[in-house]
Amino acid sequence: MTTHPNPPHDATPPTLCEPCAGIQRNWRRAPGHAELVQGINHKIERSHGLVTVTRYVCDHCGTVWNYENDKTNQHAGWSIMGQ
């Protein structure tokens, strides 16, 4: 049996509930859904200044989301943590 020095990791995406599956990713001002619970936020330095990133967790399926509020980037917005 051969072992890999870097075994492949499980790249299976999280199982999203229907409301999470409906969130439009990477689009600023796209709505979330009612079962997202807001967590901590922090600032990230971008070339044009600071932007706020807020973490949310879905109460239904447990998916962890980040919402980047960058007014200069239309493709900021919702992303799943770790993807």
Secondary structure, DSSP 8 states (H G I E B T S, - for coil): ----SS-----------HHHHTS-BT-TT----TTEEEEEEEEEEETTEEEEEEEEEETTT--EEEEEE-TT-TT-EEEETT-
